[in-house]
Amino acid sequence: MTTAAEMLQSEFASYADVVCAHATERPDDIAVVAGDRRLSYAAFDRYGDRIAAGLQRDGVQSGEAVSICGLNGWAYAVLWLGILRAGGTVAPLAQSSTPEALALMVEDCGTRLLFADQSILDTLTLPDGVTPVTLDDDTAFEAWLPEEGAEPEPVEIDPEQGFNIIYSSGTTGTPKGIVHSHQMRWRQVTAFGGLIFTPATVALLSTPLYSNTTLVSFLPCIGNGGKAVLMQKFKTTEFLELSEREKVTTAMLVPIQYKRLMAEPRFDDYDLSSYLMKFCTSAPFAAELKADILKRWPGGLVEFYGMTEGGGSCALRAHEFPDKLHTVGQPMPGHDIRLIDEQGKEVPQGEIGEIVGRSGTIMKGYHNRPEQTRDTEWYDEEGNRFIRTGDVGRFDEDGFLTLMDRRKDMIISGGFNIYPSDLEAVVIEHPEVDEVAVIGVPSEDWGETPVGVVVGPRDAEAIRDWANAKLGKTQRLAAVHIVDELPRSAIGKVLKRELRESLKLG
């Protein structure tokens, strides 16, 4: 049998096969910790076999989607393995979605089985032909499984076969299914093998298993033989306690989680010396927060900038470039990042443009949406395929990328381009402001005008006057609204469309 180490040196191997190799070589090592459950690689692998056999028993064919929807847990983790071993495509769905959106996603991916927490199943009206299986009741889940020792029929995996369908957060409308291939995921598994992810790795995962933010740590961790510690819901003290008890070496967090951790009064009381590296992605990451983490939290800090769709990614090794904390770093090796204007032409060095990228990690396309797939593509003069991010940025003279904003969030007021992030950077400096989002609203005089939405202060007019005294003439806020909290997705992105709707701002 090919060893795990040999597989990880190859251009392609299946995720299910490398897990089997780890289980054969190190059966007693822990693969997954979830609550009071600790699954060894041998147990993890056996569950993968039983799930795959159960799916085949129920008629699931190679390439067919199987959906999961629930909070992180041991059953969720083993389902990923079992579905892939059966040759299926994993379609994990956000449990925070409305019942209507979930039903649409279930229908779109074409699953015949939905593994979901009972509280979710209670709200859903499933399409005909979809069988529900309760995920968060061990007795019910075990009842669905074939008996111990069941083995699936072997399945040949094509590298270009669908590995997963990740549905977008819906921040820009109806969620789209982003299809990743086995080959793409294998490249991610092996990219940091031997560096960040090894058999000695202990990765703490506190974001949902339906999110690509989580999967870019979970899959390489397990694929390289490490231990994945799953949290059902993020809580600062629980995160810190787990970090200390499990001697965590790495974690992928989103900025709002870092912010809450660093504000935790007892943060400095915990022993975090086991940390070797921390990662961040998915939302704007303030330079001041990065600096605080570098000062108080052992281990390195890397910020990744990229999209679930793939394309090109940047990485900022904050511990190596403390003078570049305002940027998202440089293009990763093998990643081609360019900036284009509204006409699709590349912009000169130092100018602002939409970010497009290409690499070996790029989506196959949006599931069942060829036109929207084409809309997100850009081709250079040689015919190379890039993915459009919808983000606007600028490279500095050292090749570090600074993000300005989402292109759709840019405000055009009186003919001037206004970047909300510039205004947010000013408003957040006010000592009473905890969080801020700036959005554009219709204006008869200017076309659009910026409005601030803040958490923290009591006097909206005072905040507006304070900010406008520091902003340029074309940037001044027309109004400030005070809210208890900003609406966010499960991975911390501010939902500006939802904010506009809730405040009836156009």
Secondary structure by P-SEA (a helix, b strand, c coil): cccaaaaaacccccaaaaaaaaaaacccccccccccccccaaaaaaaaaaaaaaaaaacccccbbbbbbccccaaaaaaaaaaaaacbbbbbbbccccaaaaaaaaaaaccccccccaaaaaaccccccbbbbbcccaaaaaaacccccccccbbbbccccccbbbbcccccccbbbbbbcaaaaaaaaaccccccccccbbbbbccccccaaaaacaaaaaaabbbbbbbccccaaaaaaaaaaacccbbbbcaaaaaaaaacccccccccccccbbbbccccccaaaaaaaaacccbbbbbbbbcccccbbbbbccccccccccccccccccbbbbbbccccccccccbbbbbbbccccccccccccaaaaaaaccccccbbbbbbcccccccccccbbbbccccccccccccbbbbaaaaaaaaacccccccbbbbbbbbccccbbbbbbbcccccaaaaaaaaaaaccccccccccccccccccccccccaaaaaaaaaccc
